[in-house]
Amino acid sequence: MASWQKIYATRNPAEASIIQGMLEENEVPVQIMNKQDSSYLNFGDIELYVPGHLMEMAKRLLEKTPLHE
């Protein structure tokens, strides 16, 4: 099985969910690792990971989103 690579990090849960949905709609599996502090949401990130062999495809899809500015 291919290793998972970090493709995106944000502090906004809604943004992470939108990116996850967009990738999954394009048949790219996504794993989310929430590293935010549960009491202070301004500490830590929400990281999105994709399989290494799909990383280039995921990057191309991410570049097309308005969130990626």
C-alpha positions, 0 to 999 in steps of 0.5 A: 500500500502506498504511503499517504502524503500531506496535501493541504493544511488549514485551521478552518474545519469547513475549508478542510471539509470542502477540499475533502469533498472535492477530492473524493468526488474526483475519486481521490481518497482522503484522510483528515488528521485534526491536530487542533487543540480542542479548547483553543482552535487557533492552535494546530492545523487540520491536515489532509492526506492522500495516497502518494501515487495520487498526490500529483492529481490531487495537487492539480485538482487543488489548484483549480479550487478558489480556496487555493489562493 
